């Protein structure tokens, strides 16, 4: 069995002023050469969201990212419990349905 060289770890540097965004909406599209992921923050009750970040990857890089994300979610759930995805509706319907005011307490209903 031949010795396979191990990849050299890459040192990552976070530049000063790097903006962190929160995204609860992603649009994914592709061409034969690229996978494009657009990220936005949609507010409840709004029908418009501005794309705040775009990630462009090769299909191979996107597949490796998908694998790494799955492994990280599995470790998260092992540490903190299962992430429950709502049933009976699409995730988009659950996240972006119009704002519903809370029900009044039973003793306050007329």
Helices and strands as residue ranges (DSSP letters): E 25-30, E 35-40, E 51-57, H 59-80, H 91-96, G 106-108
